[in-house]
């Protein structure tokens, strides 16, 4: 039996400033993670790839990744529909067409529509907030990406 998803961290009392600040000044952890992805050959500046971000929040990480890897297409998934809506509005305001966000719950959403569609999956600082990580990892692996890269 899997643990139930905790929603209080994602739905209530969110510090919106935390998400907004990163659009202006990317967090060092994001910058270093992207540098590492490039160093290991997972991402290349001039390669076109489809990248899925699990637990995207408002999409600030894919916004930064888009600046580093402009030929890629990014889709961010998050359980907070308000953050998804705000993130999509920000991308539209900025004229960014290759970064989109969608509502999805890694534990209960029908993720099959994402299967075989992404070269890589990233997830920034999400696993440690989940009730357990095994199901989340199994669900990511089931999407059949070429690679998965996580921070937590």
Chimera marker file (.cmm) of the C-alpha trace (Angstrom):
<marker_set name="trace">
<marker id="1" x="0.000" y="0.000" z="0.000" r="1" g="1" b="0" radius="0.5"/>
<marker id="2" x="1.489" y="3.318" z="-0.990" r="1" g="1" b="0" radius="0.5"/>
<marker id="3" x="1.597" y="6.290" z="1.319" r="1" g="1" b="0" radius="0.5"/>
<marker id="4" x="-0.918" y="8.992" z="0.613" r="1" g="1" b="0" radius="0.5"/>
<marker id="5" x="0.284" y="12.108" z="-1.149" r="1" g="1" b="0" radius="0.5"/>
<marker id="6" x="0.870" y="15.062" z="1.163" r="1" g="1" b="0" radius="0.5"/>
<marker id="7" x="-0.714" y="18.076" z="-0.441" r="1" g="1" b="0" radius="0.5"/>
<marker id="8" x="-0.305" y="20.675" z="2.292" r="1" g="1" b="0" radius="0.5"/>
<marker id="9" x="3.185" y="21.667" z="1.119" r="1" g="1" b="0" radius="0.5"/>
<marker id="10" x="2.019" y="22.026" z="-2.472" r="1" g="1" b="0" radius="0.5"/>
<marker id="11" x="-1.457" y="23.504" z="-2.111" r="1" g="1" b="0" radius="0.5"/>
<marker id="12" x="-1.534" y="25.613" z="1.065" r="1" g="1" b="0" radius="0.5"/>
<marker id="13" x="0.641" y="28.356" z="2.481" r="1" g="1" b="0" radius="0.5"/>
<marker id="14" x="3.080" y="28.359" z="-0.433" r="1" g="1" b="0" radius="0.5"/>
<marker id="15" x="5.829" y="30.920" z="-0.448" r="1" g="1" b="0" radius="0.5"/>
<marker id="16" x="5.224" y="32.270" z="-3.962" r="1" g="1" b="0" radius="0.5"/>
<marker id="17" x="8.303" y="34.493" z="-3.614" r="1" g="1" b="0" radius="0.5"/>
<marker id="18" x="10.424" y="31.334" z="-3.563" r="1" g="1" b="0" radius="0.5"/>
<marker id="19" x="9.235" y="30.485" z="-7.073" r="1" g="1" b="0" radius="0.5"/>
<marker id="20" x="9.270" y="34.045" z="-8.421" r="1" g="1" b="0" radius="0.5"/>
<marker id="21" x="12.812" y="34.802" z="-7.207" r="1" g="1" b="0" radius="0.5"/>
<marker id="22" x="14.247" y="32.012" z="-9.320" r="1" g="1" b="0" radius="0.5"/>
<marker id="23" x="12.856" y="33.497" z="-12.516" r="1" g="1" b="0" radius="0.5"/>
<marker id="24" x="14.972" y="36.584" z="-11.812" r="1" g="1" b="0" radius="0.5"/>
<marker id="25" x="18.051" y="34.934" z="-10.278" r="1" g="1" b="0" radius="0.5"/>
<marker id="26" x="18.396" y="31.176" z="-10.819" r="1" g="1" b="0" radius="0.5"/>
<marker id="27" x="19.393" y="29.296" z="-7.700" r="1" g="1" b="0" radius="0.5"/>
<marker id="28" x="22.968" y="28.034" z="-7.641" r="1" g="1" b="0" radius="0.5"/>
<marker id="29" x="21.692" y="24.463" z="-7.354" r="1" g="1" b="0" radius="0.5"/>
<marker id="30" x="19.817" y="24.878" z="-10.658" r="1" g="1" b="0" radius="0.5"/>
<marker id="31" x="22.834" y="26.383" z="-12.414" r="1" g="1" b="0" radius="0.5"/>
<marker id="32" x="25.167" y="23.629" z="-11.177" r="1" g="1" b="0" radius="0.5"/>
<marker id="33" x="22.670" y="20.890" z="-12.038" r="1" g="1" b="0" radius="0.5"/>
<marker id="34" x="22.429" y="22.180" z="-15.621" r="1" g="1" b="0" radius="0.5"/>
<marker id="35" x="26.211" y="22.423" z="-15.873" r="1" g="1" b="0" radius="0.5"/>
<marker id="36" x="26.441" y="18.831" z="-14.651" r="1" g="1" b="0" radius="0.5"/>
<marker id="37" x="23.861" y="17.661" z="-17.213" r="1" g="1" b="0" radius="0.5"/>
<marker id="38" x="25.990" y="19.233" z="-19.921" r="1" g="1" b="0" radius="0.5"/>
<marker id="39" x="29.266" y="17.872" z="-18.487" r="1" g="1" b="0" radius="0.5"/>
<marker id="40" x="27.988" y="14.289" z="-18.533" r="1" g="1" b="0" radius="0.5"/>
<marker id="41" x="26.615" y="14.676" z="-22.065" r="1" g="1" b="0" radius="0.5"/>
<marker id="42" x="22.929" y="14.381" z="-21.161" r="1" g="1" b="0" radius="0.5"/>
<marker id="43" x="22.221" y="17.878" z="-22.530" r="1" g="1" b="0" radius="0.5"/>
<marker id="44" x="23.937" y="19.770" z="-25.339" r="1" g="1" b="0" radius="0.5"/>
<marker id="45" x="23.593" y="23.447" z="-26.226" r="1" g="1" b="0" radius="0.5"/>
<marker id="46" x="22.682" y="22.786" z="-29.874" r="1" g="1" b="0" radius="0.5"/>
<marker id="47" x="20.714" y="19.547" z="-29.575" r="1" g="1" b="0" radius="0.5"/>
<marker id="48" x="16.950" y="19.387" z="-29.861" r="1" g="1" b="0" radius="0.5"/>
<marker id="49" x="15.488" y="17.235" z="-27.097" r="1" g="1" b="0" radius="0.5"/>
<marker id="50" x="12.198" y="16.864" z="-25.275" r="1" g="1" b="0" radius="0.5"/>
<marker id="51" x="12.656" y="17.258" z="-21.528" r="1" g="1" b="0" radius="0.5"/>
<marker id="52" x="10.062" y="16.553" z="-18.841" r="1" g="1" b="0" radius="0.5"/>
<marker id="53" x="10.347" y="18.268" z="-15.437" r="1" g="1" b="0" radius="0.5"/>
<marker id="54" x="8.515" y="16.496" z="-12.613" r="1" g="1" b="0" radius="0.5"/>
<marker id="55" x="7.459" y="18.812" z="-9.771" r="1" g="1" b="0" radius="0.5"/>
<marker id="56" x="8.067" y="21.952" z="-11.808" r="1" g="1" b="0" radius="0.5"/>
<marker id="57" x="6.282" y="24.456" z="-9.554" r="1" g="1" b="0" radius="0.5"/>
<marker id="58" x="5.917" y="27.603" z="-11.674" r="1" g="1" b="0" radius="0.5"/>
<marker id="59" x="8.497" y="26.341" z="-14.189" r="1" g="1" b="0" radius="0.5"/>
<marker id="60" x="11.482" y="28.476" z="-13.182" r="1" g="1" b="0" radius="0.5"/>
<marker id="61" x="13.889" y="25.564" z="-13.666" r="1" g="1" b="0" radius="0.5"/>
<marker id="62" x="12.737" y="24.896" z="-17.225" r="1" g="1" b="0" radius="0.5"/>
<marker id="63" x="12.782" y="28.642" z="-17.848" r="1" g="1" b="0" radius="0.5"/>
<marker id="64" x="16.478" y="28.621" z="-16.912" r="1" g="1" b="0" radius="0.5"/>
<marker id="65" x="17.111" y="25.390" z="-18.835" r="1" g="1" b="0" radius="0.5"/>
<marker id="66" x="15.533" y="26.979" z="-21.902" r="1" g="1" b="0" radius="0.5"/>
<marker id="67" x="18.085" y="29.793" z="-21.713" r="1" g="1" b="0" radius="0.5"/>
<marker id="68" x="20.906" y="27.245" z="-21.595" r="1" g="1" b="0" radius="0.5"/>
<marker id="69" x="19.457" y="24.757" z="-24.080" r="1" g="1" b="0" radius="0.5"/>
<marker id="70" x="17.258" y="26.814" z="-26.442" r="1" g="1" b="0" radius="0.5"/>
<marker id="71" x="16.724" y="24.052" z="-29.005" r="1" g="1" b="0" radius="0.5"/>
<marker id="72" x="14.913" y="21.832" z="-26.500" r="1" g="1" b="0" radius="0.5"/>
<marker id="73" x="11.219" y="21.567" z="-25.717" r="1" g="1" b="0" radius="0.5"/>
<marker id="74" x="10.283" y="21.481" z="-22.054" r="1" g="1" b="0" radius="0.5"/>
<marker id="75" x="7.164" y="20.292" z="-20.294" r="1" g="1" b="0" radius="0.5"/>
<marker id="76" x="6.810" y="20.802" z="-16.556" r="1" g="1" b="0" radius="0.5"/>
<marker id="77" x="4.349" y="18.778" z="-14.488" r="1" g="1" b="0" radius="0.5"/>
<marker id="78" x="3.091" y="19.870" z="-11.089" r="1" g="1" b="0" radius="0.5"/>
<marker id="79" x="0.352" y="18.963" z="-8.646" r="1" g="1" b="0" radius="0.5"/>
<marker id="80" x="-0.520" y="22.595" z="-7.923" r="1" g="1" b="0" radius="0.5"/>
<marker id="81" x="-2.831" y="23.834" z="-10.646" r="1" g="1" b="0" radius="0.5"/>
<marker id="82" x="-2.456" y="27.467" z="-9.510" r="1" g="1" b="0" radius="0.5"/>
<marker id="83" x="1.344" y="27.308" z="-9.952" r="1" g="1" b="0" radius="0.5"/>
<marker id="84" x="0.855" y="25.681" z="-13.360" r="1" g="1" b="0" radius="0.5"/>
<marker id="85" x="-1.492" y="28.454" z="-14.427" r="1" g="1" b="0" radius="0.5"/>
<marker id="86" x="0.849" y="31.192" z="-13.156" r="1" g="1" b="0" radius="0.5"/>
<marker id="87" x="3.876" y="29.545" z="-14.786" r="1" g="1" b="0" radius="0.5"/>
<marker id="88" x="2.137" y="29.246" z="-18.149" r="1" g="1" b="0" radius="0.5"/>
<marker id="89" x="1.100" y="32.908" z="-17.923" r="1" g="1" b="0" radius="0.5"/>
<marker id="90" x="4.716" y="33.896" z="-17.230" r="1" g="1" b="0" radius="0.5"/>
<marker id="91" x="5.997" y="31.883" z="-20.210" r="1" g="1" b="0" radius="0.5"/>
<marker id="92" x="3.374" y="33.490" z="-22.456" r="1" g="1" b="0" radius="0.5"/>
<marker id="93" x="4.267" y="36.985" z="-21.202" r="1" g="1" b="0" radius="0.5"/>
<marker id="94" x="7.926" y="36.268" z="-21.977" r="1" g="1" b="0" radius="0.5"/>
<marker id="95" x="7.103" y="34.971" z="-25.464" r="1" g="1" b="0" radius="0.5"/>
<marker id="96" x="8.483" y="31.523" z="-24.676" r="1" g="1" b="0" radius="0.5"/>
<marker id="97" x="6.822" y="28.857" z="-26.786" r="1" g="1" b="0" radius="0.5"/>
<marker id="98" x="8.937" y="25.797" z="-25.998" r="1" g="1" b="0" radius="0.5"/>
<marker id="99" x="8.170" y="25.668" z="-22.248" r="1" g="1" b="0" radius="0.5"/>
<marker id="100" x="4.726" y="24.509" z="-21.146" r="1" g="1" b="0" radius="0.5"/>
<marker id="101" x="3.315" y="23.376" z="-17.823" r="1" g="1" b="0" radius="0.5"/>
<marker id="102" x="0.553" y="20.876" z="-17.093" r="1" g="1" b="0" radius="0.5"/>
<marker id="103" x="-1.227" y="19.679" z="-13.993" r="1" g="1" b="0" radius="0.5"/>
<marker id="104" x="-0.307" y="16.101" z="-13.065" r="1" g="1" b="0" radius="0.5"/>
<marker id="105" x="0.044" y="14.006" z="-9.936" r="1" g="1" b="0" radius="0.5"/>
<marker id="106" x="2.964" y="11.610" z="-10.240" r="1" g="1" b="0" radius="0.5"/>
<marker id="107" x="1.067" y="9.109" z="-8.088" r="1" g="1" b="0" radius="0.5"/>
<marker id="108" x="-2.387" y="9.153" z="-9.640" r="1" g="1" b="0" radius="0.5"/>
<marker id="109" x="-2.417" y="10.893" z="-13.003" r="1" g="1" b="0" radius="0.5"/>
<marker id="110" x="-2.565" y="8.908" z="-16.190" r="1" g="1" b="0" radius="0.5"/>
<marker id="111" x="1.052" y="9.403" z="-17.145" r="1" g="1" b="0" radius="0.5"/>
<marker id="112" x="0.888" y="7.071" z="-20.134" r="1" g="1" b="0" radius="0.5"/>
<marker id="113" x="0.371" y="10.023" z="-22.489" r="1" g="1" b="0" radius="0.5"/>
<marker id="114" x="3.963" y="11.043" z="-21.667" r="1" g="1" b="0" radius="0.5"/>
<marker id="115" x="5.413" y="7.594" z="-22.376" r="1" g="1" b="0" radius="0.5"/>
<marker id="116" x="8.139" y="7.431" z="-25.060" r="1" g="1" b="0" radius="0.5"/>
<marker id="117" x="7.816" y="11.186" z="-25.668" r="1" g="1" b="0" radius="0.5"/>
<marker id="118" x="10.787" y="12.511" z="-23.669" r="1" g="1" b="0" radius="0.5"/>
<marker id="119" x="14.523" y="12.128" z="-24.061" r="1" g="1" b="0" radius="0.5"/>
<marker id="120" x="15.101" y="13.034" z="-20.439" r="1" g="1" b="0" radius="0.5"/>
<marker id="121" x="13.316" y="13.587" z="-17.169" r="1" g="1" b="0" radius="0.5"/>
<marker id="122" x="14.557" y="16.060" z="-14.588" r="1" g="1" b="0" radius="0.5"/>
<marker id="123" x="13.220" y="16.612" z="-11.106" r="1" g="1" b="0" radius="0.5"/>
<marker id="124" x="14.580" y="19.330" z="-8.895" r="1" g="1" b="0" radius="0.5"/>
<marker id="125" x="14.287" y="18.884" z="-5.131" r="1" g="1" b="0" radius="0.5"/>
<marker id="126" x="11.049" y="16.916" z="-5.295" r="1" g="1" b="0" radius="0.5"/>
<marker id="127" x="11.695" y="13.347" z="-4.128" r="1" g="1" b="0" radius="0.5"/>
<marker id="128" x="12.448" y="14.337" z="-0.543" r="1" g="1" b="0" radius="0.5"/>
<marker id="129" x="8.983" y="15.924" z="-0.252" r="1" g="1" b="0" radius="0.5"/>
<marker id="130" x="7.092" y="12.856" z="-1.442" r="1" g="1" b="0" radius="0.5"/>
<marker id="131" x="5.523" y="10.321" z="0.950" r="1" g="1" b="0" radius="0.5"/>
<marker id="132" x="7.852" y="7.681" z="-0.535" r="1" g="1" b="0" radius="0.5"/>
<marker id="133" x="10.145" y="7.748" z="-3.547" r="1" g="1" b="0" radius="0.5"/>
<marker id="134" x="9.922" y="4.197" z="-4.899" r="1" g="1" b="0" radius="0.5"/>
<marker id="135" x="6.566" y="4.661" z="-6.647" r="1" g="1" b="0" radius="0.5"/>
<marker id="136" x="7.658" y="8.028" z="-8.026" r="1" g="1" b="0" radius="0.5"/>
<marker id="137" x="10.826" y="6.502" z="-9.508" r="1" g="1" b="0" radius="0.5"/>
<marker id="138" x="8.931" y="3.527" z="-10.943" r="1" g="1" b="0" radius="0.5"/>
<marker id="139" x="6.444" y="5.898" z="-12.573" r="1" g="1" b="0" radius="0.5"/>
<marker id="140" x="9.278" y="7.974" z="-14.049" r="1" g="1" b="0" radius="0.5"/>
<marker id="141" x="11.054" y="4.882" z="-15.371" r="1" g="1" b="0" radius="0.5"/>
<marker id="142" x="7.781" y="3.631" z="-16.900" r="1" g="1" b="0" radius="0.5"/>
<marker id="143" x="7.757" y="6.733" z="-19.134" r="1" g="1" b="0" radius="0.5"/>
<marker id="144" x="10.787" y="5.231" z="-20.894" r="1" g="1" b="0" radius="0.5"/>
<marker id="145" x="13.091" y="8.259" z="-21.198" r="1" g="1" b="0" radius="0.5"/>
<marker id="146" x="16.708" y="7.900" z="-22.300" r="1" g="1" b="0" radius="0.5"/>
<marker id="147" x="17.776" y="9.239" z="-18.922" r="1" g="1" b="0" radius="0.5"/>
<marker id="148" x="16.497" y="10.530" z="-15.592" r="1" g="1" b="0" radius="0.5"/>
<marker id="149" x="18.375" y="13.112" z="-13.514" r="1" g="1" b="0" radius="0.5"/>
<marker id="150" x="17.250" y="14.099" z="-10.023" r="1" g="1" b="0" radius="0.5"/>
<marker id="151" x="18.256" y="16.398" z="-7.221" r="1" g="1" b="0" radius="0.5"/>
<marker id="152" x="16.802" y="16.127" z="-3.768" r="1" g="1" b="0" radius="0.5"/>
<link id1="1" id2="2" r="1" g="1" b="0" radius="0.2"/>
<link id1="2" id2="3" r="1" g="1" b="0" radius="0.2"/>
<link id1="3" id2="4" r="1" g="1" b="0" radius="0.2"/>
<link id1="4" id2="5" r="1" g="1" b="0" radius="0.2"/>
<link id1="5" id2="6" r="1" g="1" b="0" radius="0.2"/>
<link id1="6" id2="7" r="1" g="1" b="0" radius="0.2"/>
<link id1="7" id2="8" r="1" g="1" b="0" radius="0.2"/>
<link id1="8" id2="9" r="1" g="1" b="0" radius="0.2"/>
<link id1="9" id2="10" r="1" g="1" b="0" radius="0.2"/>
<link id1="10" id2="11" r="1" g="1" b="0" radius="0.2"/>
<link id1="11" id2="12" r="1" g="1" b="0" radius="0.2"/>
<link id1="12" id2="13" r="1" g="1" b="0" radius="0.2"/>
<link id1="13" id2="14" r="1" g="1" b="0" radius="0.2"/>
<link id1="14" id2="15" r="1" g="1" b="0" radius="0.2"/>
<link id1="15" id2="16" r="1" g="1" b="0" radius="0.2"/>
<link id1="16" id2="17" r="1" g="1" b="0" radius="0.2"/>
<link id1="17" id2="18" r="1" g="1" b="0" radius="0.2"/>
<link id1="18" id2="19" r="1" g="1" b="0" radius="0.2"/>
<link id1="19" id2="20" r="1" g="1" b="0" radius="0.2"/>
<link id1="20" id2="21" r="1" g="1" b="0" radius="0.2"/>
<link id1="21" id2="22" r="1" g="1" b="0" radius="0.2"/>
<link id1="22" id2="23" r="1" g="1" b="0" radius="0.2"/>
<link id1="23" id2="24" r="1" g="1" b="0" radius="0.2"/>
<link id1="24" id2="25" r="1" g="1" b="0" radius="0.2"/>
<link id1="25" id2="26" r="1" g="1" b="0" radius="0.2"/>
<link id1="26" id2="27" r="1" g="1" b="0" radius="0.2"/>
<link id1="27" id2="28" r="1" g="1" b="0" radius="0.2"/>
<link id1="28" id2="29" r="1" g="1" b="0" radius="0.2"/>
<link id1="29" id2="30" r="1" g="1" b="0" radius="0.2"/>
<link id1="30" id2="31" r="1" g="1" b="0" radius="0.2"/>
<link id1="31" id2="32" r="1" g="1" b="0" radius="0.2"/>
<link id1="32" id2="33" r="1" g="1" b="0" radius="0.2"/>
<link id1="33" id2="34" r="1" g="1" b="0" radius="0.2"/>
<link id1="34" id2="35" r="1" g="1" b="0" radius="0.2"/>
<link id1="35" id2="36" r="1" g="1" b="0" radius="0.2"/>
<link id1="36" id2="37" r="1" g="1" b="0" radius="0.2"/>
<link id1="37" id2="38" r="1" g="1" b="0" radius="0.2"/>
<link id1="38" id2="39" r="1" g="1" b="0" radius="0.2"/>
<link id1="39" id2="40" r="1" g="1" b="0" radius="0.2"/>
<link id1="40" id2="41" r="1" g="1" b="0" radius="0.2"/>
<link id1="41" id2="42" r="1" g="1" b="0" radius="0.2"/>
<link id1="42" id2="43" r="1" g="1" b="0" radius="0.2"/>
<link id1="43" id2="44" r="1" g="1" b="0" radius="0.2"/>
<link id1="44" id2="45" r="1" g="1" b="0" radius="0.2"/>
<link id1="45" id2="46" r="1" g="1" b="0" radius="0.2"/>
<link id1="46" id2="47" r="1" g="1" b="0" radius="0.2"/>
<link id1="47" id2="48" r="1" g="1" b="0" radius="0.2"/>
<link id1="48" id2="49" r="1" g="1" b="0" radius="0.2"/>
<link id1="49" id2="50" r="1" g="1" b="0" radius="0.2"/>
<link id1="50" id2="51" r="1" g="1" b="0" radius="0.2"/>
<link id1="51" id2="52" r="1" g="1" b="0" radius="0.2"/>
<link id1="52" id2="53" r="1" g="1" b="0" radius="0.2"/>
<link id1="53" id2="54" r="1" g="1" b="0" radius="0.2"/>
<link id1="54" id2="55" r="1" g="1" b="0" radius="0.2"/>
<link id1="55" id2="56" r="1" g="1" b="0" radius="0.2"/>
<link id1="56" id2="57" r="1" g="1" b="0" radius="0.2"/>
<link id1="57" id2="58" r="1" g="1" b="0" radius="0.2"/>
<link id1="58" id2="59" r="1" g="1" b="0" radius="0.2"/>
<link id1="59" id2="60" r="1" g="1" b="0" radius="0.2"/>
<link id1="60" id2="61" r="1" g="1" b="0" radius="0.2"/>
<link id1="61" id2="62" r="1" g="1" b="0" radius="0.2"/>
<link id1="62" id2="63" r="1" g="1" b="0" radius="0.2"/>
<link id1="63" id2="64" r="1" g="1" b="0" radius="0.2"/>
<link id1="64" id2="65" r="1" g="1" b="0" radius="0.2"/>
<link id1="65" id2="66" r="1" g="1" b="0" radius="0.2"/>
<link id1="66" id2="67" r="1" g="1" b="0" radius="0.2"/>
<link id1="67" id2="68" r="1" g="1" b="0" radius="0.2"/>
<link id1="68" id2="69" r="1" g="1" b="0" radius="0.2"/>
<link id1="69" id2="70" r="1" g="1" b="0" radius="0.2"/>
<link id1="70" id2="71" r="1" g="1" b="0" radius="0.2"/>
<link id1="71" id2="72" r="1" g="1" b="0" radius="0.2"/>
<link id1="72" id2="73" r="1" g="1" b="0" radius="0.2"/>
<link id1="73" id2="74" r="1" g="1" b="0" radius="0.2"/>
<link id1="74" id2="75" r="1" g="1" b="0" radius="0.2"/>
<link id1="75" id2="76" r="1" g="1" b="0" radius="0.2"/>
<link id1="76" id2="77" r="1" g="1" b="0" radius="0.2"/>
<link id1="77" id2="78" r="1" g="1" b="0" radius="0.2"/>
<link id1="78" id2="79" r="1" g="1" b="0" radius="0.2"/>
<link id1="79" id2="80" r="1" g="1" b="0" radius="0.2"/>
<link id1="80" id2="81" r="1" g="1" b="0" radius="0.2"/>
<link id1="81" id2="82" r="1" g="1" b="0" radius="0.2"/>
<link id1="82" id2="83" r="1" g="1" b="0" radius="0.2"/>
<link id1="83" id2="84" r="1" g="1" b="0" radius="0.2"/>
<link id1="84" id2="85" r="1" g="1" b="0" radius="0.2"/>
<link id1="85" id2="86" r="1" g="1" b="0" radius="0.2"/>
<link id1="86" id2="87" r="1" g="1" b="0" radius="0.2"/>
<link id1="87" id2="88" r="1" g="1" b="0" radius="0.2"/>
<link id1="88" id2="89" r="1" g="1" b="0" radius="0.2"/>
<link id1="89" id2="90" r="1" g="1" b="0" radius="0.2"/>
<link id1="90" id2="91" r="1" g="1" b="0" radius="0.2"/>
<link id1="91" id2="92" r="1" g="1" b="0" radius="0.2"/>
<link id1="92" id2="93" r="1" g="1" b="0" radius="0.2"/>
<link id1="93" id2="94" r="1" g="1" b="0" radius="0.2"/>
<link id1="94" id2="95" r="1" g="1" b="0" radius="0.2"/>
<link id1="95" id2="96" r="1" g="1" b="0" radius="0.2"/>
<link id1="96" id2="97" r="1" g="1" b="0" radius="0.2"/>
<link id1="97" id2="98" r="1" g="1" b="0" radius="0.2"/>
<link id1="98" id2="99" r="1" g="1" b="0" radius="0.2"/>
<link id1="99" id2="100" r="1" g="1" b="0" radius="0.2"/>
<link id1="100" id2="101" r="1" g="1" b="0" radius="0.2"/>
<link id1="101" id2="102" r="1" g="1" b="0" radius="0.2"/>
<link id1="102" id2="103" r="1" g="1" b="0" radius="0.2"/>
<link id1="103" id2="104" r="1" g="1" b="0" radius="0.2"/>
<link id1="104" id2="105" r="1" g="1" b="0" radius="0.2"/>
<link id1="105" id2="106" r="1" g="1" b="0" radius="0.2"/>
<link id1="106" id2="107" r="1" g="1" b="0" radius="0.2"/>
<link id1="107" id2="108" r="1" g="1" b="0" radius="0.2"/>
<link id1="108" id2="109" r="1" g="1" b="0" radius="0.2"/>
<link id1="109" id2="110" r="1" g="1" b="0" radius="0.2"/>
<link id1="110" id2="111" r="1" g="1" b="0" radius="0.2"/>
<link id1="111" id2="112" r="1" g="1" b="0" radius="0.2"/>
<link id1="112" id2="113" r="1" g="1" b="0" radius="0.2"/>
<link id1="113" id2="114" r="1" g="1" b="0" radius="0.2"/>
<link id1="114" id2="115" r="1" g="1" b="0" radius="0.2"/>
<link id1="115" id2="116" r="1" g="1" b="0" radius="0.2"/>
<link id1="116" id2="117" r="1" g="1" b="0" radius="0.2"/>
<link id1="117" id2="118" r="1" g="1" b="0" radius="0.2"/>
<link id1="118" id2="119" r="1" g="1" b="0" radius="0.2"/>
<link id1="119" id2="120" r="1" g="1" b="0" radius="0.2"/>
<link id1="120" id2="121" r="1" g="1" b="0" radius="0.2"/>
<link id1="121" id2="122" r="1" g="1" b="0" radius="0.2"/>
<link id1="122" id2="123" r="1" g="1" b="0" radius="0.2"/>
<link id1="123" id2="124" r="1" g="1" b="0" radius="0.2"/>
<link id1="124" id2="125" r="1" g="1" b="0" radius="0.2"/>
<link id1="125" id2="126" r="1" g="1" b="0" radius="0.2"/>
<link id1="126" id2="127" r="1" g="1" b="0" radius="0.2"/>
<link id1="127" id2="128" r="1" g="1" b="0" radius="0.2"/>
<link id1="128" id2="129" r="1" g="1" b="0" radius="0.2"/>
<link id1="129" id2="130" r="1" g="1" b="0" radius="0.2"/>
<link id1="130" id2="131" r="1" g="1" b="0" radius="0.2"/>
<link id1="131" id2="132" r="1" g="1" b="0" radius="0.2"/>
<link id1="132" id2="133" r="1" g="1" b="0" radius="0.2"/>
<link id1="133" id2="134" r="1" g="1" b="0" radius="0.2"/>
<link id1="134" id2="135" r="1" g="1" b="0" radius="0.2"/>
<link id1="135" id2="136" r="1" g="1" b="0" radius="0.2"/>
<link id1="136" id2="137" r="1" g="1" b="0" radius="0.2"/>
<link id1="137" id2="138" r="1" g="1" b="0" radius="0.2"/>
<link id1="138" id2="139" r="1" g="1" b="0" radius="0.2"/>
<link id1="139" id2="140" r="1" g="1" b="0" radius="0.2"/>
<link id1="140" id2="141" r="1" g="1" b="0" radius="0.2"/>
<link id1="141" id2="142" r="1" g="1" b="0" radius="0.2"/>
<link id1="142" id2="143" r="1" g="1" b="0" radius="0.2"/>
<link id1="143" id2="144" r="1" g="1" b="0" radius="0.2"/>
<link id1="144" id2="145" r="1" g="1" b="0" radius="0.2"/>
<link id1="145" id2="146" r="1" g="1" b="0" radius="0.2"/>
<link id1="146" id2="147" r="1" g="1" b="0" radius="0.2"/>
<link id1="147" id2="148" r="1" g="1" b="0" radius="0.2"/>
<link id1="148" id2="149" r="1" g="1" b="0" radius="0.2"/>
<link id1="149" id2="150" r="1" g="1" b="0" radius="0.2"/>
<link id1="150" id2="151" r="1" g="1" b="0" radius="0.2"/>
<link id1="151" id2="152" r="1" g="1" b="0" radius="0.2"/>
</marker_set>
